[in-house]
Amino acid sequence: MIKCNINRLSGEKIYHLPFDKGYDKTIIAPAHGEFYAATVHQAESAGFRRTHKWTGA
């Protein structure tokens, strides 16, 4: 599943794919508007962008 996360400080909407760096550390809080998406299209349609930290570097 794709994790759709909202930054608590900036409000920025970011999604994380299962193989992205930090995916396992990302906690989804539905009460804050975060959710699990089934597809990238679903995440992007909801206004989320891919994390910049997607590589292991």
All heavy atoms as TSV, in Angstrom:
chain	resi	resn	atom	element	x	y	z
A	1	MET	N	N	0.841	-1.188	0.000
A	1	MET	CA	C	0.000	0.000	0.000
A	1	MET	C	C	0.881	1.244	0.000
A	1	MET	O	O	1.983	1.253	0.540
A	1	MET	CB	C	-0.892	0.007	1.236
A	1	MET	CG	C	-1.906	-1.126	1.308
A	1	MET	SD	S	-3.080	-1.190	-0.057
A	1	MET	CE	C	-4.018	0.276	0.199
A	2	ILE	N	N	0.368	2.305	-0.561
A	2	ILE	CA	C	1.056	3.593	-0.628
A	2	ILE	C	C	0.603	4.418	0.574
A	2	ILE	O	O	-0.584	4.563	0.829
A	2	ILE	CB	C	0.712	4.308	-1.940
A	2	ILE	CG1	C	1.174	3.458	-3.126
A	2	ILE	CG2	C	1.320	5.693	-1.976
A	2	ILE	CD1	C	0.617	3.908	-4.451
A	3	LYS	N	N	1.579	4.966	1.308
A	3	LYS	CA	C	1.264	5.765	2.488
A	3	LYS	C	C	1.169	7.238	2.087
A	3	LYS	O	O	2.124	7.812	1.582
A	3	LYS	CB	C	2.340	5.595	3.552
A	3	LYS	CG	C	2.375	4.202	4.141
A	3	LYS	CD	C	3.435	4.100	5.235
A	3	LYS	CE	C	3.426	2.731	5.880
A	3	LYS	NZ	N	4.416	2.646	6.960
A	4	CYS	N	N	0.013	7.833	2.313
A	4	CYS	CA	C	-0.208	9.248	2.029
A	4	CYS	C	C	-0.152	10.001	3.349
A	4	CYS	O	O	-1.026	9.856	4.203
A	4	CYS	CB	C	-1.559	9.449	1.349
A	4	CYS	SG	S	-1.627	8.691	-0.291
A	5	ASN	N	N	0.911	10.792	3.496
A	5	ASN	CA	C	1.254	11.430	4.762
A	5	ASN	C	C	1.213	12.943	4.601
A	5	ASN	O	O	1.606	13.465	3.565
A	5	ASN	CB	C	2.658	10.940	5.146
A	5	ASN	CG	C	3.184	11.561	6.404
A	5	ASN	OD1	O	4.002	12.452	6.331
A	5	ASN	ND2	N	2.742	11.090	7.535
A	6	ILE	N	N	0.763	13.648	5.642
A	6	ILE	CA	C	0.729	15.106	5.630
A	6	ILE	C	C	1.699	15.619	6.688
A	6	ILE	O	O	1.579	15.265	7.866
A	6	ILE	CB	C	-0.692	15.637	5.902
A	6	ILE	CG1	C	-1.657	15.090	4.851
A	6	ILE	CG2	C	-0.700	17.162	5.918
A	6	ILE	CD1	C	-3.128	15.394	5.124
A	7	ASN	N	N	2.641	16.473	6.270
A	7	ASN	CA	C	3.612	17.043	7.191
A	7	ASN	C	C	2.893	17.921	8.204
A	7	ASN	O	O	2.148	18.826	7.822
A	7	ASN	CB	C	4.656	17.849	6.412
A	7	ASN	CG	C	5.737	18.415	7.298
A	7	ASN	OD1	O	5.482	19.282	8.121
A	7	ASN	ND2	N	6.938	17.916	7.105
A	8	ARG	N	N	3.102	17.670	9.477
A	8	ARG	CA	C	2.398	18.395	10.547
A	8	ARG	C	C	2.776	19.879	10.606
A	8	ARG	O	O	1.982	20.703	11.015
A	8	ARG	CB	C	2.681	17.763	11.916
A	8	ARG	CG	C	2.280	16.317	12.039
A	8	ARG	CD	C	0.768	16.167	12.207
A	8	ARG	NE	N	0.413	14.810	12.574
A	8	ARG	CZ	C	0.272	13.810	11.737
A	8	ARG	NH1	N	0.467	14.002	10.459
A	8	ARG	NH2	N	-0.072	12.614	12.154
A	9	LEU	N	N	3.993	20.226	10.193
A	9	LEU	CA	C	4.441	21.616	10.257
A	9	LEU	C	C	4.076	22.414	9.015
A	9	LEU	O	O	3.570	23.530	9.112
A	9	LEU	CB	C	5.961	21.675	10.481
A	9	LEU	CG	C	6.467	21.040	11.777
A	9	LEU	CD1	C	7.982	21.073	11.818
A	9	LEU	CD2	C	5.879	21.775	12.975
A	10	SER	N	N	4.325	21.844	7.846
A	10	SER	CA	C	4.115	22.585	6.600
A	10	SER	C	C	2.780	22.300	5.925
A	10	SER	O	O	2.345	23.055	5.066
A	10	SER	CB	C	5.243	22.270	5.612
A	10	SER	OG	O	5.144	20.923	5.167
A	11	GLY	N	N	2.166	21.160	6.259
A	11	GLY	CA	C	0.924	20.767	5.601
A	11	GLY	C	C	1.157	20.107	4.253
A	11	GLY	O	O	0.202	19.785	3.545
A	12	GLU	N	N	2.433	19.919	3.889
A	12	GLU	CA	C	2.768	19.311	2.602
A	12	GLU	C	C	2.281	17.865	2.541
A	12	GLU	O	O	2.436	17.111	3.494
A	12	GLU	CB	C	4.278	19.361	2.396
A	12	GLU	CG	C	4.710	18.932	1.034
A	12	GLU	CD	C	6.199	19.165	0.806
A	12	GLU	OE1	O	6.961	19.280	1.773
A	12	GLU	OE2	O	6.571	19.212	-0.377
A	13	LYS	N	N	1.687	17.506	1.415
A	13	LYS	CA	C	1.140	16.168	1.213
A	13	LYS	C	C	2.140	15.334	0.407
A	13	LYS	O	O	2.472	15.696	-0.722
A	13	LYS	CB	C	-0.186	16.239	0.461
A	13	LYS	CG	C	-1.281	16.923	1.240
A	13	LYS	CD	C	-2.550	16.960	0.414
A	13	LYS	CE	C	-3.730	17.458	1.200
A	13	LYS	NZ	N	-4.958	17.395	0.396
A	14	ILE	N	N	2.602	14.237	0.993
A	14	ILE	CA	C	3.639	13.405	0.383
A	14	ILE	C	C	3.196	11.954	0.430
A	14	ILE	O	O	2.605	11.509	1.415
A	14	ILE	CB	C	4.962	13.561	1.158
A	14	ILE	CG1	C	5.403	15.020	1.138
A	14	ILE	CG2	C	6.042	12.663	0.601
A	14	ILE	CD1	C	6.548	15.327	2.072
A	15	TYR	N	N	3.498	11.208	-0.645
A	15	TYR	CA	C	3.226	9.772	-0.586
A	15	TYR	C	C	4.527	8.981	-0.634
A	15	TYR	O	O	5.529	9.438	-1.164
A	15	TYR	CB	C	2.236	9.311	-1.649
A	15	TYR	CG	C	2.692	9.356	-3.086
A	15	TYR	CD1	C	3.450	8.319	-3.629
A	15	TYR	CD2	C	2.320	10.397	-3.920
A	15	TYR	CE1	C	3.823	8.336	-4.962
A	15	TYR	CE2	C	2.693	10.426	-5.244
A	15	TYR	CZ	C	3.446	9.388	-5.760
A	15	TYR	OH	O	3.831	9.414	-7.075
A	16	HIS	N	N	4.491	7.813	-0.008
A	16	HIS	CA	C	5.649	6.932	0.112
A	16	HIS	C	C	5.293	5.555	-0.449
A	16	HIS	O	O	4.294	4.968	-0.024
A	16	HIS	CB	C	6.049	6.766	1.587
A	16	HIS	CG	C	6.316	8.056	2.289
A	16	HIS	ND1	N	7.572	8.590	2.420
A	16	HIS	CD2	C	5.488	8.929	2.906
A	16	HIS	CE1	C	7.507	9.730	3.089
A	16	HIS	NE2	N	6.246	9.954	3.390
A	17	LEU	N	N	6.117	5.061	-1.359
A	17	LEU	CA	C	5.952	3.709	-1.881
A	17	LEU	C	C	6.667	2.729	-0.958
A	17	LEU	O	O	7.589	3.114	-0.230
A	17	LEU	CB	C	6.509	3.625	-3.299
A	17	LEU	CG	C	5.838	4.534	-4.328
A	17	LEU	CD1	C	6.553	4.431	-5.669
A	17	LEU	CD2	C	4.368	4.202	-4.478
A	18	PRO	N	N	6.260	1.457	-0.965
A	18	PRO	CA	C	6.820	0.477	-0.029
A	18	PRO	C	C	8.342	0.349	-0.042
A	18	PRO	O	O	8.931	0.023	0.985
A	18	PRO	CB	C	6.164	-0.833	-0.454
A	18	PRO	CG	C	4.870	-0.420	-1.065
A	18	PRO	CD	C	5.181	0.885	-1.757
A	19	PHE	N	N	8.990	0.639	-1.157
A	19	PHE	CA	C	10.449	0.500	-1.225
A	19	PHE	C	C	11.174	1.827	-1.005
A	19	PHE	O	O	12.404	1.882	-1.106
A	19	PHE	CB	C	10.873	-0.120	-2.564
A	19	PHE	CG	C	10.203	0.509	-3.749
A	19	PHE	CD1	C	10.676	1.687	-4.293
A	19	PHE	CD2	C	9.083	-0.088	-4.305
A	19	PHE	CE1	C	10.051	2.282	-5.377
A	19	PHE	CE2	C	8.444	0.488	-5.401
A	19	PHE	CZ	C	8.933	1.673	-5.938
A	20	ASP	N	N	10.456	2.903	-0.704
A	20	ASP	CA	C	11.072	4.203	-0.451
A	20	ASP	C	C	11.752	4.230	0.908
A	20	ASP	O	O	11.294	3.604	1.870
A	20	ASP	CB	C	10.031	5.329	-0.481
A	20	ASP	CG	C	9.516	5.636	-1.869
A	20	ASP	OD1	O	10.130	5.187	-2.853
A	20	ASP	OD2	O	8.476	6.320	-1.958
A	21	LYS	N	N	12.838	5.016	0.977
A	21	LYS	CA	C	13.529	5.221	2.245
A	21	LYS	C	C	12.551	5.903	3.206
A	21	LYS	O	O	11.868	6.849	2.852
A	21	LYS	CB	C	14.753	6.100	2.019
A	21	LYS	CG	C	15.587	6.319	3.237
A	21	LYS	CD	C	16.810	7.145	2.897
A	21	LYS	CE	C	17.666	7.341	4.126
A	21	LYS	NZ	N	18.867	8.119	3.813
A	22	GLY	N	N	12.442	5.397	4.407
A	22	GLY	CA	C	11.567	5.989	5.407
A	22	GLY	C	C	10.146	5.452	5.410
A	22	GLY	O	O	9.350	5.829	6.261
A	23	TYR	N	N	9.824	4.571	4.458
A	23	TYR	CA	C	8.461	4.035	4.388
A	23	TYR	C	C	8.061	3.376	5.709
A	23	TYR	O	O	6.976	3.625	6.222
A	23	TYR	CB	C	8.356	3.016	3.248
A	23	TYR	CG	C	6.997	2.372	3.113
A	23	TYR	CD1	C	6.016	2.956	2.329
A	23	TYR	CD2	C	6.686	1.173	3.762
A	23	TYR	CE1	C	4.755	2.371	2.188
A	23	TYR	CE2	C	5.442	0.584	3.633
A	23	TYR	CZ	C	4.479	1.191	2.844
A	23	TYR	OH	O	3.246	0.613	2.720
A	24	ASP	N	N	8.952	2.548	6.241
A	24	ASP	CA	C	8.634	1.816	7.465
A	24	ASP	C	C	8.483	2.726	8.685
A	24	ASP	O	O	7.796	2.372	9.636
A	24	ASP	CB	C	9.688	0.749	7.747
A	24	ASP	CG	C	9.676	-0.359	6.706
A	24	ASP	OD1	O	8.602	-0.613	6.114
A	24	ASP	OD2	O	10.730	-0.967	6.475
A	25	LYS	N	N	9.111	3.898	8.647
A	25	LYS	CA	C	9.026	4.838	9.767
A	25	LYS	C	C	7.804	5.741	9.684
A	25	LYS	O	O	7.443	6.385	10.657
A	25	LYS	CB	C	10.286	5.697	9.816
A	25	LYS	CG	C	11.536	4.913	10.121
A	25	LYS	CD	C	12.742	5.824	10.132
A	25	LYS	CE	C	14.011	5.015	10.340
A	25	LYS	NZ	N	15.198	5.881	10.292
A	26	THR	N	N	7.192	5.811	8.513
A	26	THR	CA	C	6.042	6.690	8.309
A	26	THR	C	C	4.801	6.076	8.928
A	26	THR	O	O	4.433	4.951	8.621
A	26	THR	CB	C	5.811	6.942	6.803
A	26	THR	OG1	O	6.992	7.514	6.256
A	26	THR	CG2	C	4.637	7.872	6.576
A	27	ILE	N	N	4.169	6.829	9.814
A	27	ILE	CA	C	2.950	6.370	10.490
A	27	ILE	C	C	1.775	7.172	9.940
A	27	ILE	O	O	1.831	8.402	9.870
A	27	ILE	CB	C	3.069	6.558	12.014
A	27	ILE	CG1	C	4.229	5.712	12.537
A	27	ILE	CG2	C	1.767	6.194	12.708
A	27	ILE	CD1	C	4.592	5.985	13.972
A	28	ILE	N	N	0.736	6.465	9.544
A	28	ILE	CA	C	-0.454	7.099	8.973
A	28	ILE	C	C	-1.477	7.373	10.070
A	28	ILE	O	O	-1.827	6.481	10.843
A	28	ILE	CB	C	-1.061	6.198	7.870
A	28	ILE	CG1	C	-0.050	6.006	6.737
A	28	ILE	CG2	C	-2.369	6.769	7.341
A	28	ILE	CD1	C	0.446	7.283	6.105
A	29	ALA	N	N	-1.934	8.626	10.122
A	29	ALA	CA	C	-2.942	9.047	11.103
A	29	ALA	C	C	-4.201	9.490	10.350
A	29	ALA	O	O	-4.287	10.639	9.907
A	29	ALA	CB	C	-2.396	10.173	11.966
A	30	PRO	N	N	-5.170	8.597	10.195
A	30	PRO	CA	C	-6.394	8.951	9.466
A	30	PRO	C	C	-7.107	10.194	10.017
A	30	PRO	O	O	-7.718	10.941	9.255
A	30	PRO	CB	C	-7.270	7.704	9.610
A	30	PRO	CG	C	-6.282	6.590	9.800
A	30	PRO	CD	C	-5.171	7.202	10.620
A	31	ALA	N	N	-6.994	10.447	11.305
A	31	ALA	CA	C	-7.636	11.618	11.911
A	31	ALA	C	C	-7.057	12.930	11.374
A	31	ALA	O	O	-7.698	13.978	11.458
A	31	ALA	CB	C	-7.488	11.571	13.429
A	32	HIS	N	N	-5.858	12.874	10.792
A	32	HIS	CA	C	-5.209	14.058	10.221
A	32	HIS	C	C	-5.356	14.117	8.702
A	32	HIS	O	O	-4.682	14.897	8.045
A	32	HIS	CB	C	-3.727	14.074	10.592
A	32	HIS	CG	C	-3.476	14.258	12.053
A	32	HIS	ND1	N	-3.661	15.456	12.696
A	32	HIS	CD2	C	-3.086	13.382	12.999
A	32	HIS	CE1	C	-3.384	15.310	13.969
A	32	HIS	NE2	N	-3.034	14.058	14.183
A	33	GLY	N	N	-6.185	13.255	8.132
A	33	GLY	CA	C	-6.406	13.256	6.689
A	33	GLY	C	C	-5.459	12.358	5.918
A	33	GLY	O	O	-5.453	12.378	4.696
A	34	GLU	N	N	-4.658	11.580	6.629
A	34	GLU	CA	C	-3.730	10.667	5.975
A	34	GLU	C	C	-4.435	9.344	5.680
A	34	GLU	O	O	-5.407	8.993	6.349
A	34	GLU	CB	C	-2.517	10.442	6.883
A	34	GLU	CG	C	-1.788	11.737	7.182
A	34	GLU	CD	C	-0.697	11.611	8.214
A	34	GLU	OE1	O	-0.657	10.620	8.972
A	34	GLU	OE2	O	0.129	12.525	8.272
A	35	PHE	N	N	-3.906	8.623	4.690
A	35	PHE	CA	C	-4.553	7.368	4.318
A	35	PHE	C	C	-3.608	6.485	3.520
A	35	PHE	O	O	-2.528	6.909	3.141
A	35	PHE	CB	C	-5.840	7.624	3.527
A	35	PHE	CG	C	-5.609	8.287	2.185
A	35	PHE	CD1	C	-5.538	7.525	1.025
A	35	PHE	CD2	C	-5.474	9.668	2.080
A	35	PHE	CE1	C	-5.344	8.123	-0.215
A	35	PHE	CE2	C	-5.283	10.279	0.850
A	35	PHE	CZ	C	-5.211	9.499	-0.300
A	36	TYR	N	N	-4.034	5.265	3.301
A	36	TYR	CA	C	-3.323	4.318	2.441
A	36	TYR	C	C	-4.004	4.325	1.081
A	36	TYR	O	O	-5.217	4.147	0.993
A	36	TYR	CB	C	-3.376	2.904	3.013
A	36	TYR	CG	C	-2.585	2.739	4.291
A	36	TYR	CD1	C	-3.182	2.881	5.535
A	36	TYR	CD2	C	-1.231	2.424	4.246
A	36	TYR	CE1	C	-2.457	2.723	6.696
A	36	TYR	CE2	C	-0.493	2.259	5.404
A	36	TYR	CZ	C	-1.109	2.409	6.621
A	36	TYR	OH	O	-0.383	2.261	7.772
A	37	ALA	N	N	-3.221	4.538	0.027
A	37	ALA	CA	C	-3.752	4.528	-1.333
A	37	ALA	C	C	-3.383	3.209	-2.005
A	37	ALA	O	O	-2.355	2.606	-1.702
A	37	ALA	CB	C	-3.179	5.692	-2.127
A	38	ALA	N	N	-4.215	2.786	-2.920
A	38	ALA	CA	C	-3.964	1.542	-3.648
A	38	ALA	C	C	-3.100	1.789	-4.884
A	38	ALA	O	O	-2.383	0.901	-5.328
A	38	ALA	CB	C	-5.283	0.891	-4.053
A	39	THR	N	N	-3.160	3.011	-5.429
A	39	THR	CA	C	-2.408	3.329	-6.653
A	39	THR	C	C	-1.772	4.717	-6.538
A	39	THR	O	O	-2.239	5.569	-5.770
A	39	THR	CB	C	-3.318	3.321	-7.899
A	39	THR	OG1	O	-4.260	4.402	-7.782
A	39	THR	CG2	C	-4.042	1.993	-8.058
A	40	VAL	N	N	-0.734	4.937	-7.336
A	40	VAL	CA	C	-0.108	6.257	-7.410
A	40	VAL	C	C	-1.133	7.272	-7.911
A	40	VAL	O	O	-1.195	8.402	-7.414
A	40	VAL	CB	C	1.138	6.211	-8.324
A	40	VAL	CG1	C	1.627	7.606	-8.648
A	40	VAL	CG2	C	2.244	5.392	-7.681
A	41	HIS	N	N	-1.929	6.889	-8.869
A	41	HIS	CA	C	-2.961	7.788	-9.402
A	41	HIS	C	C	-3.901	8.256	-8.287
A	41	HIS	O	O	-4.254	9.440	-8.216
A	41	HIS	CB	C	-3.745	7.096	-10.519
A	41	HIS	CG	C	-4.837	7.941	-11.083
A	41	HIS	ND1	N	-4.585	9.027	-11.900
A	41	HIS	CD2	C	-6.186	7.888	-10.917
A	41	HIS	CE1	C	-5.746	9.594	-12.218
A	41	HIS	NE2	N	-6.718	8.914	-11.637
A	42	GLN	N	N	-4.313	7.343	-7.429
A	42	GLN	CA	C	-5.201	7.697	-6.314
A	42	GLN	C	C	-4.516	8.703	-5.388
A	42	GLN	O	O	-5.138	9.684	-4.973
A	42	GLN	CB	C	-5.599	6.441	-5.544
A	42	GLN	CG	C	-6.536	6.710	-4.398
A	42	GLN	CD	C	-6.845	5.467	-3.575
A	42	GLN	OE1	O	-6.201	4.437	-3.715
A	42	GLN	NE2	N	-7.820	5.560	-2.711
A	43	ALA	N	N	-3.249	8.477	-5.071
A	43	ALA	CA	C	-2.501	9.391	-4.193
A	43	ALA	C	C	-2.362	10.769	-4.841
A	43	ALA	O	O	-2.612	11.795	-4.197
A	43	ALA	CB	C	-1.129	8.808	-3.870
A	44	GLU	N	N	-1.969	10.798	-6.099
A	44	GLU	CA	C	-1.774	12.070	-6.798
A	44	GLU	C	C	-3.088	12.804	-7.031
A	44	GLU	O	O	-3.129	14.036	-6.961
A	44	GLU	CB	C	-1.016	11.847	-8.099
A	44	GLU	CG	C	0.429	11.433	-7.831
A	44	GLU	CD	C	1.252	11.158	-9.080
A	44	GLU	OE1	O	0.671	11.072	-10.189
A	44	GLU	OE2	O	2.476	11.013	-8.929
A	45	SER	N	N	-4.151	12.080	-7.258
A	45	SER	CA	C	-5.470	12.706	-7.435
A	45	SER	C	C	-5.949	13.388	-6.154
A	45	SER	O	O	-6.722	14.339	-6.205
A	45	SER	CB	C	-6.507	11.665	-7.872
A	45	SER	OG	O	-6.222	11.208	-9.170
A	46	ALA	N	N	-5.450	12.900	-5.010
A	46	ALA	CA	C	-5.809	13.491	-3.722
A	46	ALA	C	C	-4.867	14.629	-3.335
A	46	ALA	O	O	-4.952	15.177	-2.236
A	46	ALA	CB	C	-5.799	12.408	-2.640
A	47	GLY	N	N	-3.932	14.979	-4.248
A	47	GLY	CA	C	-3.055	16.118	-4.010
A	47	GLY	C	C	-1.713	15.794	-3.377
A	47	GLY	O	O	-1.002	16.698	-2.948
A	48	PHE	N	N	-1.343	14.517	-3.339
A	48	PHE	CA	C	-0.071	14.107	-2.754
A	48	PHE	C	C	0.991	13.993	-3.840
A	48	PHE	O	O	0.689	13.667	-4.977
A	48	PHE	CB	C	-0.217	12.763	-2.031
A	48	PHE	CG	C	-1.034	12.857	-0.770
A	48	PHE	CD1	C	-2.419	12.910	-0.826
A	48	PHE	CD2	C	-0.423	12.897	0.470
A	48	PHE	CE1	C	-3.181	13.001	0.331
A	48	PHE	CE2	C	-1.175	12.994	1.627
A	48	PHE	CZ	C	-2.554	13.050	1.566
A	49	ARG	N	N	2.249	14.268	-3.480
A	49	ARG	CA	C	3.367	14.105	-4.400
A	49	ARG	C	C	4.317	13.070	-3.815
A	49	ARG	O	O	4.328	12.818	-2.622
A	49	ARG	CB	C	4.099	15.429	-4.635
A	49	ARG	CG	C	4.820	15.945	-3.383
A	49	ARG	CD	C	6.004	16.816	-3.754
A	49	ARG	NE	N	6.680	17.306	-2.575
A	49	ARG	CZ	C	7.620	16.649	-1.911
A	49	ARG	NH1	N	8.003	15.450	-2.272
A	49	ARG	NH2	N	8.185	17.178	-0.849
A	50	ARG	N	N	5.161	12.510	-4.671
A	50	ARG	CA	C	6.133	11.512	-4.226
A	50	ARG	C	C	7.190	12.156	-3.343
A	50	ARG	O	O	7.622	13.285	-3.602
A	50	ARG	CB	C	6.789	10.864	-5.453
A	50	ARG	CG	C	7.889	9.876	-5.133
A	50	ARG	CD	C	7.430	8.461	-5.360
A	50	ARG	NE	N	8.409	7.477	-4.947
A	50	ARG	CZ	C	9.189	6.793	-5.780
A	50	ARG	NH1	N	9.085	6.984	-7.077
A	50	ARG	NH2	N	10.037	5.911	-5.326
A	51	THR	N	N	7.620	11.450	-2.331
A	51	THR	CA	C	8.673	11.959	-1.470
A	51	THR	C	C	9.973	12.164	-2.253
A	51	THR	O	O	10.257	11.442	-3.201
A	51	THR	CB	C	8.920	10.998	-0.286
A	51	THR	OG1	O	9.942	11.540	0.545
A	51	THR	CG2	C	9.335	9.618	-0.755
A	52	HIS	N	N	10.750	13.158	-1.849
A	52	HIS	CA	C	12.059	13.384	-2.465
A	52	HIS	C	C	13.053	12.358	-1.951
A	52	HIS	O	O	14.069	12.108	-2.575
A	52	HIS	CB	C	12.577	14.797	-2.164
A	52	HIS	CG	C	11.796	15.864	-2.822
A	52	HIS	ND1	N	11.576	15.932	-4.185
A	52	HIS	CD2	C	11.152	16.932	-2.305
A	52	HIS	CE1	C	10.852	16.996	-4.470
A	52	HIS	NE2	N	10.576	17.627	-3.354
A	53	LYS	N	N	12.778	11.788	-0.800
A	53	LYS	CA	C	13.684	10.830	-0.162
A	53	LYS	C	C	13.307	9.403	-0.561
A	53	LYS	O	O	12.992	8.575	0.270
A	53	LYS	CB	C	13.629	10.985	1.346
A	53	LYS	CG	C	14.029	12.358	1.823
A	53	LYS	CD	C	13.855	12.484	3.312
A	53	LYS	CE	C	14.153	13.890	3.768
A	53	LYS	NZ	N	13.911	14.066	5.193
A	54	TRP	N	N	13.338	9.122	-1.849
A	54	TRP	CA	C	12.882	7.806	-2.305
A	54	TRP	C	C	14.016	6.850	-2.589
A	54	TRP	O	O	13.777	5.684	-2.868
A	54	TRP	CB	C	11.956	7.919	-3.497
A	54	TRP	CG	C	12.516	8.581	-4.701
A	54	TRP	CD1	C	12.508	9.919	-4.964
A	54	TRP	CD2	C	13.170	7.967	-5.809
A	54	TRP	NE1	N	13.120	10.161	-6.156
A	54	TRP	CE2	C	13.538	8.964	-6.706
A	54	TRP	CE3	C	13.471	6.646	-6.121
A	54	TRP	CZ2	C	14.186	8.709	-7.890
A	54	TRP	CZ3	C	14.123	6.386	-7.327
A	54	TRP	CH2	C	14.479	7.412	-8.184
A	55	THR	N	N	15.253	7.316	-2.519
A	55	THR	CA	C	16.367	6.408	-2.761
A	55	THR	C	C	17.029	6.032	-1.447
A	55	THR	O	O	16.794	6.640	-0.407
A	55	THR	CB	C	17.442	7.064	-3.663
A	55	THR	OG1	O	18.007	8.178	-2.970
A	55	THR	CG2	C	16.855	7.509	-4.985
A	56	GLY	N	N	17.866	5.048	-1.481
A	56	GLY	CA	C	18.596	4.631	-0.296
A	56	GLY	C	C	19.795	5.510	-0.002
A	56	GLY	O	O	20.516	5.298	0.952
A	57	ALA	N	N	20.030	6.530	-0.815
A	57	ALA	CA	C	21.202	7.420	-0.648
A	57	ALA	C	C	21.023	8.389	0.486
A	57	ALA	O	O	19.980	8.698	0.921
A	57	ALA	CB	C	21.464	8.175	-1.941
